[in-house]
Amino acid sequence: MSSLEEATEEDAPKKGDVWASSVRCLGYLSSLNLMVAVCLGMYVRWELSSEPMILVIFILGLFVLGIASILYYYFSMESASLSLFHLWIGFLQGLLCFINSPALEAEVKEQVANYLLLASVSARVLWALTERIGGSARYCPALLTSEELLELLGFGIASTTLKLEKPAALLALVLALAATVVDLRMKSVLALPILACFTIVTSAFFFQALHIRANPFALGCYLGRLVCDPLLDVYFNGLAPTERWRPFLSLGRLWRMLSLLPLGLLEGAFFGLCAVKLGNLEMWYLVIPGFCVFGLFWVLCHAVFLASLWGFHNKLSECQKAHRAQASELRPIDRVMGARGMRHFCLVLERLMFFSLLSTAILGAVSWQLDKGLFMGVLLVVLPLESLALGLFHELGSCLGGTYAGYAVVIPTCYHSADGQPVLLPPEQVQELNARSTATLSAVQRLFSHHLIHTFGCDYSTSGLTLEALLAKLRAFLELQTAEGPRHDTYLLYYSGHTLRTGDWALAGGDTFRLDQLLVLWQERNAGHCSRLILVLDTDNSPPWVRSVRRVEGLYVAIQGTQLHATGGDPEAGDISPPCLGDFTAAWVDYLCSTTAGDGRPWAEHARPGVEADYGVSKPWADYTLHQPTASDVSSHWEAHFPRVTYPALAVANWCCALQPLWACDACMRCFRRLKLSWWPPSVLDTGQGIRLVHS
């Protein structure tokens, strides 16, 4: 797995190839400086200590590097050659870091080696930065690259050359570095503070606790080269969250479940190492009560932590099964996850993960042990792992779309005159209208299926609907909830049929259905909730409703309407028929489905001549955000998955999450979005989950 692939000659023009080749020279210079510095440093250490093992390792390293060069240049085995190189260069950097003494500071050759190490990491940073600024870097989803994994493995092997007690702490440090690199590459919300914590603890406390006089130049060069790429990618990497997390999200259920075992063992080891602090009786009156209080809080939070991860893996497995059942490469898994309520689920878990991470930081501070390098190493492993979990749920909660519920009403042959009286149609026209309405119904069903909208029903009635039947259906539809309990984020209501000049729906028996009736129904069913209603009208008199909805206050309502002009089609294209009901639906559904499938054609190329589309949104529409978990939602989730003994942690979580320190900034942003949407409405308004409102 490679996170960064260089542009090939076929992908870039000649000027780009020259630029990429010039930039690549910085990488070669960095590697050359590193090899010379390592060889010179190992030679100085052998020269001063006369230790034969250093000489054997040094000669063996040169031999391995020679084999790697032969494999690369004569046998074209680039992968094997680079693997050997990175494994041994990591091992030799580890030896250069750990085998250090005060006598080396006076050696000129050691100073030259240190300067070469600085030049190597400087060239590496410059190469990575120039490559990204120049646009010659290509990103692929990966947790760790093979280069990083092999150098970490080599550095860990080098730690085994020390005494028995020290390798365990150093191996924990290597694991912590690997977790920190992954945390940066995944762009977790706390990745930079975790990196700062790792740097401070390692440089100020870790090696002093192990009584190791590490070479700061070798250690800085190793860390700088390893962290350089993921640190820059925090800004430059443009992959979507689900793309970055794809190596994890695509794992099978068994592997994801098995990953909880080492995580649980690490958490248990951390708690055990924290308990060692109880042996310090100097300040027992502070240590023992503090550990009991915060230790209990830690245990409760991490019981919730592991149970939440188990529930997440189960829900992700359900999404993977549904995605495989769709058998379509054009529908990404994040669409399936959004339709199955993963966004709300992840937002609830995000709060729980935050308190797990907070409890670890507090317990680590209370149980801090300056003379225990293993404690520091395990703490530095646990923090980025919990940060990764927090970052995963935060990213999924931010990027996944909400849930949709859809209901369609198609009434093909119920025509009314201007005074509202029904008009009989000739049989030929009735047959044509039925055929058109059947095609319209199929298009709506395609829309619901393609965008994974939960279908409440698609009513097709050639004899019309009565007002009572329609109201009963709408009440049931607007009360629909997700399987987890909360209401759907968006309710999509579609109507195709004939209307009066006021836009009111023409129903059976001479009844009509007005916009204010729909708004009253929506206000009653959505009281206390923040869902939104999208009404799609393929009618001959929708403009009055579109204009009316723009004056609505206090509700999140949008209307996609259309207006048919009495003009013929395009004679050059062989289309001479005037526009009819259903033409807008066919073009709009084709536009929405083809856009998500990768077709970048604009709406104007899908629209048919004579069909003018327009949309209107209520005044507070710009303020809408997807449903955020309330205290009631968190409580319901907690009661369904965790025992009552953990309820005190729930009370703390709800109290802390109720605080909103940035409410003033949110109010300003809401005002700005309202003005922007009312003064400069876009021609295509993306509502999320693939549904777009269009204006011709």
C-alpha positions as CSV (number, residue, x, y, z in Angstrom):
1,M,0.0,0.0,0.0
2,S,1.5,3.3,-1.1
3,S,0.1,6.5,0.1
4,L,2.0,8.6,-2.4
5,E,2.5,7.6,-6.0
6,E,4.5,9.7,-8.4
7,A,2.9,10.7,-11.7
8,T,3.9,8.4,-14.6
9,E,5.1,9.6,-18.0
10,E,1.7,8.7,-19.5
11,D,-0.2,10.7,-17.0
12,A,1.6,14.0,-17.3
13,P,2.9,16.2,-20.1
14,K,6.6,16.6,-20.8
15,K,7.0,19.8,-18.8
16,G,5.4,18.0,-15.8
17,D,7.8,15.1,-16.3
18,V,10.8,17.5,-16.1
19,W,9.4,19.1,-13.0
20,A,8.7,15.8,-11.3
21,S,12.2,14.5,-12.2
22,S,13.8,17.6,-10.8
23,V,11.8,17.4,-7.6
24,R,12.7,13.7,-7.3
25,C,16.4,14.6,-7.2
26,L,15.8,16.1,-3.8
27,G,14.6,12.7,-2.6
28,Y,17.7,11.0,-4.0
29,L,19.9,13.6,-2.3
30,S,18.1,13.0,1.0
31,S,18.6,9.3,0.8
32,L,22.3,9.7,-0.2
33,N,23.0,12.1,2.7
34,L,21.3,9.6,5.1
35,M,23.3,6.6,3.9
36,V,26.6,8.5,4.1
37,A,25.7,9.8,7.6
38,V,24.7,6.3,8.8
39,C,27.9,4.7,7.5
40,L,30.1,7.5,8.9
41,G,28.3,7.4,12.3
42,M,28.7,3.6,12.6
43,Y,32.3,3.8,11.7
44,V,33.0,6.4,14.4
45,R,31.3,4.2,17.0
46,W,33.3,1.2,16.0
47,E,36.5,3.3,16.0
48,L,35.9,4.5,19.6
49,S,34.5,1.3,21.2
50,S,36.4,-1.3,19.2
51,E,33.3,-3.4,19.5
52,P,33.4,-6.2,16.9
53,M,29.6,-6.5,16.8
54,I,29.3,-2.9,15.5
55,L,31.8,-3.7,12.7
56,V,29.9,-6.9,11.8
57,I,26.6,-5.0,11.7
58,F,28.2,-2.2,9.7
59,I,29.7,-4.6,7.1
60,L,26.5,-6.6,6.9
61,G,24.5,-3.3,6.3
62,L,26.8,-2.4,3.4
63,F,26.4,-5.9,2.0
64,V,22.6,-5.6,2.2
65,L,22.6,-2.2,0.6
66,G,24.8,-3.7,-2.2
67,I,22.3,-6.5,-2.7
68,A,19.5,-4.0,-2.8
69,S,21.3,-2.0,-5.5
70,I,21.8,-5.1,-7.6
71,L,18.2,-6.2,-7.3
72,Y,17.1,-2.7,-8.4
73,Y,19.4,-2.0,-11.3
74,Y,20.1,-5.5,-12.8
75,F,17.0,-7.5,-12.0
76,S,14.3,-4.7,-11.9
77,M,13.0,-6.0,-8.6
78,E,12.2,-2.6,-7.3
79,S,9.8,-3.7,-4.5
80,A,12.3,-6.2,-3.0
81,S,15.2,-3.8,-3.3
82,L,13.3,-0.9,-1.6
83,S,12.0,-3.2,1.1
84,L,15.6,-4.3,2.0
85,F,16.8,-0.7,1.9
86,H,14.1,0.8,4.2
87,L,14.3,-2.2,6.6
88,W,18.1,-1.8,7.1
89,I,18.1,2.0,7.0
90,G,15.6,1.9,9.9
91,F,17.6,-0.6,11.8
92,L,20.9,1.4,11.3
93,Q,19.2,4.6,12.3
94,G,18.0,2.9,15.5
95,L,21.6,1.8,16.3
96,L,22.9,5.2,15.5
97,C,20.4,6.7,18.0
98,F,20.9,4.3,20.9
99,I,24.6,3.7,20.7
100,N,25.8,7.1,21.9
101,S,28.3,8.3,24.4
102,P,29.7,11.7,25.6
103,A,33.1,10.9,23.9
104,L,31.4,11.1,20.5
105,E,30.7,14.8,20.9
106,A,34.3,15.8,20.4
107,E,34.8,13.7,17.2
108,V,34.8,15.7,14.0
109,K,33.5,12.7,12.0
110,E,30.5,12.5,14.4
111,Q,29.8,16.2,13.9
112,V,29.9,15.7,10.1
113,A,27.5,12.8,10.4
114,N,25.1,14.9,12.5
115,Y,25.2,17.7,9.9
116,L,24.5,15.1,7.1
117,L,21.5,13.9,9.1
118,L,20.2,17.4,9.3
119,A,20.8,17.9,5.6
120,S,18.9,14.6,4.9
121,V,15.8,15.5,6.8
122,S,15.8,19.1,5.4
123,A,16.0,17.7,1.8
124,R,13.3,15.2,2.6
125,V,11.0,18.0,3.9
126,L,11.8,20.2,1.0
127,W,11.1,17.4,-1.5
128,A,7.8,16.5,0.1
129,L,6.7,20.2,0.2
130,T,7.8,21.0,-3.3
131,E,6.1,17.9,-4.7
132,R,2.8,18.8,-3.1
133,I,2.9,22.5,-4.1
134,G,3.8,21.5,-7.7
135,G,0.9,19.1,-7.9
136,S,3.0,16.0,-8.7
137,A,1.9,14.1,-5.7
138,R,-0.9,11.5,-6.0
139,Y,-2.7,10.3,-3.0
140,C,-4.1,6.8,-2.4
141,P,-5.9,5.6,0.8
142,A,-3.5,3.8,3.2
143,L,-2.9,3.6,6.9
144,L,0.8,3.1,6.7
145,T,3.0,2.9,3.6
146,S,5.3,0.0,3.1
147,E,8.3,2.4,3.5
148,E,7.0,3.6,6.9
149,L,6.2,0.1,8.1
150,L,9.6,-1.3,7.2
151,E,11.5,1.6,8.8
152,L,9.4,1.2,12.0
153,L,10.1,-2.5,12.0
154,G,13.9,-1.9,11.6
155,F,13.9,0.7,14.4
156,G,12.0,-1.7,16.6
157,I,14.5,-4.5,15.9
158,A,17.4,-2.1,16.8
159,S,15.8,-1.6,20.3
160,T,16.2,-5.3,21.1
161,T,20.0,-4.7,21.3
162,L,19.5,-3.0,24.7
163,K,18.9,-4.5,28.1
164,L,15.8,-6.6,28.8
165,E,13.8,-3.9,30.5
166,K,14.3,-1.3,27.9
167,P,13.2,-3.0,24.6
168,A,9.6,-3.3,25.9
169,A,9.3,0.5,26.5
170,L,11.1,1.2,23.1
171,L,8.8,-1.2,21.3
172,A,5.8,0.7,22.9
173,L,7.3,3.9,21.6
174,V,7.6,2.5,18.1
175,L,3.9,1.4,18.2
176,A,3.0,4.9,19.5
177,L,4.9,6.5,16.6
178,A,3.1,4.2,14.1
179,A,-0.3,5.1,15.7
180,T,0.6,8.8,15.6
181,V,1.5,8.6,11.9
182,V,-1.8,6.9,11.1
183,D,-3.6,9.5,13.2
184,L,-2.0,12.3,11.1
185,R,-2.7,10.5,7.8
186,M,-6.4,10.0,8.7
187,K,-6.6,13.8,9.6
188,S,-8.2,13.1,12.9
189,V,-9.5,16.1,14.7
190,L,-6.9,15.8,17.5
191,A,-4.0,14.6,15.4
192,L,-1.9,17.7,15.8
193,P,-2.3,17.8,19.6
194,I,-1.4,14.1,19.8
195,L,1.7,14.7,17.8
196,A,2.7,17.6,20.1
197,C,2.1,15.4,23.1
198,F,4.2,12.6,21.6
199,T,7.1,15.0,20.8
200,I,7.1,16.6,24.2
201,V,6.9,13.4,26.2
202,T,9.5,11.7,24.1
203,S,12.1,14.5,24.1
204,A,11.6,15.7,27.7
205,F,10.8,12.5,29.7
206,F,10.9,9.2,27.9
207,F,14.6,8.6,27.3
208,Q,15.5,10.2,30.7
209,A,13.3,7.6,32.4
210,L,15.1,4.8,30.6
211,H,18.5,6.4,31.3
212,I,19.4,6.3,27.6
213,R,21.5,9.0,26.1
214,A,20.0,9.1,22.7
215,N,21.6,10.9,19.8
216,P,19.2,13.9,19.2
217,F,20.3,14.3,15.6
218,A,19.7,10.7,14.6
219,L,16.4,10.6,16.5
220,G,15.2,13.9,15.0
221,C,16.2,12.8,11.5
222,Y,14.3,9.5,11.9
223,L,11.2,11.1,13.3
224,G,11.3,14.0,10.8
225,R,11.6,11.8,7.8
226,L,8.8,9.5,9.0
227,V,6.3,12.2,10.1
228,C,7.0,14.6,7.2
229,D,4.6,13.2,4.7
230,P,1.5,12.6,6.9
231,L,2.0,16.0,8.6
232,L,2.0,17.8,5.3
233,D,-1.0,15.7,4.1
234,V,-3.1,17.1,7.0
235,Y,-3.3,20.2,4.8
236,F,-2.6,19.0,1.2
237,N,-4.5,15.6,1.2
238,G,-7.8,16.2,-0.5
239,L,-9.2,12.7,-0.3
240,A,-12.7,12.5,1.2
241,P,-13.1,11.0,4.7
242,T,-14.5,7.8,3.4
243,E,-11.7,7.5,0.9
244,R,-9.0,8.0,3.6
245,W,-10.7,5.4,5.8
246,R,-11.3,2.9,3.0
247,P,-8.6,0.5,4.1
248,F,-10.4,0.1,7.5
249,L,-14.0,0.4,6.3
250,S,-13.4,-2.3,3.6
251,L,-12.1,-4.9,6.1
252,G,-14.2,-7.9,6.8
253,R,-16.2,-8.2,10.0
254,L,-13.9,-10.9,11.4
255,W,-10.7,-8.8,11.1
256,R,-12.4,-5.7,12.5
257,M,-13.7,-7.7,15.5
258,L,-10.3,-9.2,16.1
259,S,-8.8,-5.7,16.2
260,L,-10.7,-5.2,19.4
261,L,-8.6,-7.8,21.2
262,P,-5.2,-6.1,21.1
263,L,-7.0,-2.8,21.7
264,G,-8.5,-4.2,24.9
265,L,-5.2,-5.7,26.0
266,L,-3.5,-2.3,25.5
267,E,-6.2,-0.6,27.5
268,G,-5.9,-3.2,30.3
269,A,-2.1,-2.8,30.3
270,F,-2.4,1.0,30.6
271,F,-4.8,0.7,33.6
272,G,-2.4,-1.8,35.2
273,L,0.6,0.5,34.8
274,C,-1.4,3.3,36.2
275,A,-2.2,1.2,39.3
276,V,1.5,0.9,40.0
277,K,1.3,4.5,41.1
278,L,-0.5,3.3,44.2
279,G,2.8,1.9,45.5
280,N,4.0,5.5,45.9
281,L,3.0,6.2,49.5
282,E,4.7,9.6,49.8
283,M,1.4,11.4,48.8
284,W,-1.0,8.6,49.5
285,Y,-3.7,11.0,50.6
286,L,-3.9,12.4,47.1
287,V,-2.8,9.4,45.0
288,I,-5.3,6.9,46.4
289,P,-8.5,9.0,46.3
290,G,-7.6,10.5,42.9
291,F,-6.9,7.0,41.4
292,C,-10.1,5.6,42.8
293,V,-12.3,8.4,41.5
294,F,-10.7,8.8,38.1
295,G,-10.0,5.1,37.7
296,L,-13.6,4.3,38.2
297,F,-14.5,7.0,35.7
298,W,-12.0,5.5,33.2
299,V,-13.4,2.0,33.7
300,L,-17.0,3.2,33.0
301,C,-15.9,5.2,29.9
302,H,-13.9,2.4,28.4
303,A,-16.5,-0.2,29.0
304,V,-18.7,2.1,26.9
305,F,-15.8,2.6,24.5
306,L,-15.3,-1.1,23.7
307,A,-19.1,-1.7,23.6
308,S,-19.6,1.2,21.2
309,L,-16.9,-0.1,18.8
310,W,-18.5,-3.5,18.9
311,G,-21.9,-1.9,17.9
312,F,-20.2,0.2,15.2
313,H,-18.6,-2.9,13.6
314,N,-22.0,-4.7,13.6
315,K,-23.7,-1.8,11.9
316,L,-20.8,-1.4,9.4
317,S,-21.1,-5.1,8.6
318,E,-24.8,-4.5,7.8
319,C,-23.9,-1.6,5.5
320,Q,-21.3,-3.8,3.7
321,K,-23.8,-6.5,3.1
322,A,-26.3,-4.0,1.7
323,H,-23.6,-2.5,-0.5
324,R,-22.7,-5.9,-1.9
325,A,-26.3,-6.7,-2.5
326,Q,-26.7,-3.5,-4.6
327,A,-24.0,-5.0,-6.9
328,S,-23.2,-1.5,-8.3
329,E,-19.8,0.1,-8.6
330,L,-21.5,3.5,-9.1
331,R,-22.9,3.7,-5.6
332,P,-20.2,4.3,-3.0
333,I,-20.5,2.7,0.4
334,D,-20.9,6.1,2.1
335,R,-24.3,6.5,0.3
336,V,-25.4,3.2,1.8
337,M,-24.1,4.2,5.3
338,G,-25.9,7.5,5.1
339,A,-29.2,5.8,4.1
340,R,-28.9,3.3,7.0
341,G,-28.6,6.0,9.6
342,M,-24.8,5.7,10.3
343,R,-24.4,9.5,10.5
344,H,-26.6,9.8,13.6
345,F,-25.1,6.6,15.1
346,C,-21.6,8.0,14.7
347,L,-22.5,11.4,16.1
348,V,-23.8,9.7,19.3
349,L,-20.6,7.6,19.5
350,E,-18.4,10.7,19.0
351,R,-19.6,12.1,22.3
352,L,-18.8,8.8,24.0
353,M,-15.4,8.6,22.4
354,F,-14.5,12.1,23.5
355,F,-15.1,11.2,27.2
356,S,-13.1,8.0,26.8
357,L,-10.1,10.0,25.5
358,L,-10.6,12.6,28.2
359,S,-10.7,9.9,30.9
360,T,-7.4,8.4,29.6
361,A,-5.7,11.8,29.6
362,I,-6.9,12.6,33.2
363,L,-5.9,9.1,34.5
364,G,-2.5,9.4,32.8
365,A,-1.9,12.8,34.4
366,V,-3.0,11.6,37.9
367,S,-0.8,8.4,37.6
368,W,2.2,10.1,36.0
369,Q,5.4,8.3,36.7
370,L,8.6,10.0,35.7
371,D,10.8,6.9,36.2
372,K,8.6,4.5,34.2
373,G,9.4,4.6,30.5
374,L,7.0,1.7,29.8
375,F,4.1,3.7,31.3
376,M,4.9,6.6,29.0
377,G,5.2,4.4,26.0
378,V,1.8,2.7,26.6
379,L,0.2,6.0,27.3
380,L,1.5,7.3,24.0
381,V,0.1,4.3,22.2
382,V,-3.4,4.5,23.8
383,L,-3.9,8.2,23.2
384,P,-3.6,8.2,19.3
385,L,-5.6,5.0,19.1
386,E,-8.5,6.6,21.0
387,S,-8.0,9.7,18.9
388,L,-8.4,7.6,15.8
389,A,-11.7,6.3,17.0
390,L,-12.9,9.8,17.8
391,G,-11.7,11.1,14.4
392,L,-13.4,8.2,12.6
393,F,-16.8,8.9,14.2
394,H,-16.3,12.7,13.8
395,E,-15.5,12.4,10.1
396,L,-18.4,10.0,9.4
397,G,-20.8,12.1,11.3
398,S,-19.7,15.1,9.3
399,C,-19.6,13.7,5.8
400,L,-22.3,11.1,5.7
401,G,-25.7,12.2,4.4
402,G,-28.9,12.0,6.3
403,T,-31.8,9.6,5.9
404,Y,-34.6,10.1,3.4
405,A,-38.2,9.0,3.3
406,G,-40.1,9.3,0.1
407,Y,-43.8,9.1,-0.9
408,A,-45.1,9.7,-4.5
409,V,-48.7,10.4,-5.7
410,V,-49.4,10.1,-9.4
411,I,-52.9,10.9,-10.6
412,P,-52.9,10.8,-14.4
413,T,-56.4,11.4,-15.8
414,C,-58.2,13.7,-13.4
415,Y,-58.5,16.9,-15.4
416,H,-60.3,20.0,-14.1
417,S,-61.6,23.1,-15.8
418,A,-60.8,26.6,-14.7
419,D,-63.8,26.6,-12.3
420,G,-62.7,23.3,-10.7
421,Q,-65.2,21.0,-12.4
422,P,-64.0,17.7,-13.7
423,V,-63.7,17.3,-17.5
424,L,-64.1,14.0,-19.4
425,L,-61.4,13.0,-21.7
426,P,-61.6,10.9,-24.9
427,P,-60.4,7.3,-24.6
428,E,-57.3,7.9,-26.8
429,Q,-56.0,10.7,-24.6
430,V,-56.8,8.6,-21.4
431,Q,-54.6,5.8,-22.8
432,E,-51.8,8.2,-23.6
433,L,-51.9,9.8,-20.2
434,N,-51.9,6.4,-18.5
435,A,-48.8,5.4,-20.5
436,R,-47.1,8.7,-19.5
437,S,-48.0,8.3,-15.9
438,T,-46.7,4.8,-15.8
439,A,-43.4,6.0,-17.1
440,T,-43.4,8.8,-14.5
441,L,-44.1,6.4,-11.7
442,S,-41.2,4.2,-12.9
443,A,-38.9,7.2,-13.0
444,V,-39.8,8.1,-9.4
445,Q,-39.2,4.6,-8.3
446,R,-35.8,4.7,-10.0
447,L,-35.0,7.9,-8.1
448,F,-35.9,6.3,-4.7
449,S,-34.0,3.2,-5.5
450,H,-30.9,4.9,-6.8
451,H,-30.6,7.3,-3.9
452,L,-31.5,4.7,-1.3
453,I,-34.6,6.6,-0.2
454,H,-36.8,4.7,2.2
455,T,-40.0,4.3,0.2
456,F,-43.3,4.8,2.1
457,G,-45.3,4.2,-1.0
458,C,-46.0,5.2,-4.6
459,D,-49.8,5.7,-5.1
460,Y,-51.0,5.5,-8.7
461,S,-54.7,6.1,-9.1
462,T,-56.5,6.6,-12.4
463,S,-59.8,7.5,-10.7
464,G,-58.2,10.1,-8.4
465,L,-57.8,10.3,-4.6
466,T,-60.2,11.6,-2.1
467,L,-59.1,14.3,0.3
468,E,-59.6,12.1,3.3
469,A,-57.5,9.3,1.8
470,L,-54.8,11.7,0.9
471,L,-54.7,13.3,4.4
472,A,-54.5,9.9,6.0
473,K,-51.6,8.8,3.8
474,L,-49.8,12.1,4.4
475,R,-50.2,11.8,8.2
476,A,-48.7,8.3,8.2
477,F,-45.9,9.4,5.9
478,L,-44.9,12.4,7.9
479,E,-44.8,10.4,11.1
480,L,-42.4,7.9,9.7
481,Q,-39.3,7.2,11.8
482,T,-36.0,5.4,11.3
483,A,-35.3,1.9,12.7
484,E,-33.2,3.5,15.4
485,G,-36.0,5.7,16.6
486,P,-35.3,9.3,15.4
487,R,-37.2,10.8,12.6
488,H,-35.8,10.9,9.1
489,D,-33.7,13.9,8.2
490,T,-35.6,14.6,5.0
491,Y,-39.1,13.8,3.8
492,L,-39.5,13.8,0.0
493,L,-43.1,14.2,-1.3
494,Y,-43.7,13.9,-5.0
495,Y,-46.9,14.8,-6.8
496,S,-47.7,14.5,-10.5
497,G,-51.2,15.3,-11.6
498,H,-53.4,18.2,-12.5
499,T,-54.0,21.3,-10.4
500,L,-56.1,24.5,-10.4
501,R,-54.6,27.8,-11.4
502,T,-53.8,28.5,-7.8
503,G,-51.6,25.4,-7.7
504,D,-54.0,23.4,-5.5
505,W,-54.1,19.7,-6.2
506,A,-57.3,18.5,-8.0
507,L,-58.7,15.5,-6.2
508,A,-61.7,13.2,-6.7
509,G,-65.1,14.5,-5.9
510,G,-64.2,18.1,-6.7
511,D,-62.0,18.5,-3.6
512,T,-58.7,20.3,-3.6
513,F,-55.6,20.1,-1.4
514,R,-54.0,23.4,-0.6
515,L,-50.4,24.4,0.4
516,D,-51.5,25.7,3.8
517,Q,-53.1,22.3,4.6
518,L,-49.8,20.6,3.9
519,L,-47.8,23.1,6.0
520,V,-50.2,22.6,9.0
521,L,-49.8,18.8,8.7
522,W,-46.0,19.2,8.6
523,Q,-45.9,21.6,11.5
524,E,-48.0,19.2,13.6
525,R,-45.9,16.1,12.8
526,N,-42.5,17.8,13.0
527,A,-43.1,19.7,16.2
528,G,-40.0,19.6,18.4
529,H,-37.9,18.1,15.6
530,C,-35.6,19.6,12.9
531,S,-36.5,17.5,9.8
532,R,-37.1,19.1,6.5
533,L,-39.7,18.6,3.8
534,I,-39.0,18.7,0.0
535,L,-42.0,18.8,-2.3
536,V,-41.5,17.9,-6.0
537,L,-44.3,19.0,-8.3
538,D,-44.7,17.9,-11.9
539,T,-47.8,19.8,-12.5
540,D,-49.1,22.5,-14.9
541,N,-49.6,25.2,-12.2
542,S,-46.8,24.9,-9.6
543,P,-45.4,28.5,-9.7
544,P,-48.0,29.8,-7.2
545,W,-46.8,27.2,-4.6
546,V,-43.1,28.0,-5.4
547,R,-43.7,31.7,-4.7
548,S,-45.8,31.1,-1.6
549,V,-43.2,28.8,0.1
550,R,-40.6,31.6,-0.1
551,R,-42.7,33.5,2.5
552,V,-42.9,30.6,5.0
553,E,-41.4,31.2,8.4
554,G,-40.3,28.7,11.0
555,L,-40.3,25.6,8.8
556,Y,-37.7,23.9,6.6
557,V,-39.7,23.4,3.4
558,A,-38.6,23.5,-0.2
559,I,-40.6,23.1,-3.4
560,Q,-39.2,22.0,-6.8
561,G,-41.7,23.1,-9.4
562,T,-42.0,23.3,-13.1
563,Q,-43.9,25.3,-15.7
564,L,-44.9,24.0,-19.1
565,H,-44.8,26.4,-22.1
566,A,-47.1,25.9,-25.1
567,T,-44.2,25.5,-27.5
568,G,-43.2,22.6,-29.6
569,G,-40.1,20.5,-29.2
570,D,-36.9,20.7,-31.2
571,P,-37.7,20.0,-34.8
572,E,-34.0,19.4,-35.6
573,A,-34.0,16.5,-33.1
574,G,-37.2,15.1,-34.5
575,D,-39.2,16.1,-31.5
576,I,-42.3,18.1,-32.5
577,S,-44.6,17.2,-29.6
578,P,-45.4,19.9,-27.0
579,P,-44.2,19.3,-23.4
580,C,-46.5,17.3,-21.2
581,L,-46.7,16.2,-17.5
582,G,-43.9,13.8,-16.8
583,D,-41.3,15.4,-19.1
584,F,-39.8,17.3,-16.2
585,T,-39.7,14.2,-14.0
586,A,-37.9,12.1,-16.6
587,A,-35.3,14.8,-17.2
588,W,-34.8,15.6,-13.5
589,V,-34.4,12.0,-12.5
590,D,-32.0,11.3,-15.3
591,Y,-30.0,14.3,-14.2
592,L,-29.8,13.3,-10.6
593,C,-29.0,9.6,-11.3
594,S,-26.4,10.4,-14.0
595,T,-24.7,13.0,-11.9
596,T,-24.0,10.6,-9.0
597,A,-22.8,8.0,-11.6
598,G,-20.0,10.3,-12.7
599,D,-21.7,12.1,-15.6
600,G,-20.8,15.8,-15.3
601,R,-23.4,17.2,-17.7
602,P,-25.2,20.2,-16.3
603,W,-29.0,20.5,-15.9
604,A,-29.3,22.6,-19.0
605,E,-28.3,19.6,-21.2
606,H,-30.9,17.4,-19.6
607,A,-33.8,19.8,-19.6
608,R,-36.3,19.6,-22.5
609,P,-37.4,22.7,-24.4
610,G,-40.6,24.1,-23.2
611,V,-40.1,22.8,-19.6
612,E,-39.0,25.5,-17.2
613,A,-37.9,24.4,-13.7
614,D,-37.9,26.6,-10.7
615,Y,-37.6,26.0,-6.9
616,G,-38.4,27.9,-3.8
617,V,-37.3,27.5,-0.2
618,S,-38.7,28.8,3.1
619,K,-36.9,31.7,4.8
620,P,-35.0,29.6,7.4
621,W,-33.9,26.9,4.9
622,A,-30.3,28.2,5.0
623,D,-30.2,27.5,8.7
624,Y,-30.9,23.8,8.3
625,T,-28.4,21.3,9.6
626,L,-28.8,17.6,9.8
627,H,-30.2,16.3,13.0
628,Q,-27.7,16.4,15.9
629,P,-28.0,14.0,18.7
630,T,-29.9,15.4,21.6
631,A,-29.6,14.4,25.3
632,S,-32.7,12.2,24.7
633,D,-31.0,10.5,21.7
634,V,-27.9,9.8,23.7
635,S,-29.9,8.6,26.7
636,S,-31.9,6.2,24.4
637,H,-28.7,4.9,22.9
638,W,-27.1,4.5,26.3
639,E,-30.2,2.6,27.8
640,A,-30.3,0.3,24.8
641,H,-26.6,-0.7,24.9
642,F,-25.1,-0.2,28.3
643,P,-26.0,-1.2,31.9
644,R,-27.5,1.2,34.4
645,V,-24.2,1.3,36.4
646,T,-22.8,3.5,33.7
647,Y,-25.5,6.2,33.9
648,P,-23.4,8.7,35.9
649,A,-21.1,8.9,32.9
650,L,-24.1,9.6,30.8
651,A,-25.2,12.6,33.0
652,V,-21.7,14.1,32.6
653,A,-21.7,13.6,28.9
654,N,-25.1,15.3,28.4
655,W,-24.2,18.2,30.6
656,C,-20.9,18.9,28.9
657,C,-22.3,18.5,25.4
658,A,-25.2,21.0,26.2
659,L,-22.6,23.8,26.4
660,Q,-22.4,25.9,23.3
661,P,-19.6,28.4,23.6
662,L,-19.6,29.4,19.9
663,W,-23.3,30.4,19.7
664,A,-22.5,33.9,18.6
665,C,-20.4,32.8,15.6
666,D,-23.2,30.3,14.7
667,A,-25.7,33.1,14.7
668,C,-23.6,35.3,12.4
669,M,-23.0,32.4,10.0
670,R,-26.8,31.7,9.8
671,C,-27.5,35.3,8.9
672,F,-24.8,35.2,6.2
673,R,-26.2,32.0,4.7
674,R,-29.8,33.4,4.7
675,L,-28.7,36.6,2.8
676,K,-26.7,34.6,0.3
677,L,-29.5,32.2,-0.5
678,S,-32.2,34.9,-0.8
679,W,-30.1,37.4,-2.8
680,W,-28.0,35.0,-4.9
681,P,-29.8,31.7,-5.1
682,P,-27.8,29.1,-7.0
683,S,-29.1,27.6,-10.2
684,V,-28.6,24.1,-8.7
685,L,-29.2,23.8,-4.9
686,D,-27.6,20.6,-3.5
687,T,-29.7,19.4,-0.6
688,G,-27.4,16.4,0.1
689,Q,-27.7,12.7,-0.5
690,G,-27.8,13.4,-4.3
691,I,-31.0,15.4,-4.4
692,R,-30.6,18.7,-6.2
693,L,-33.2,21.4,-6.8
694,V,-32.8,23.1,-10.2
695,H,-33.7,26.4,-11.8
696,S,-33.8,26.8,-15.6
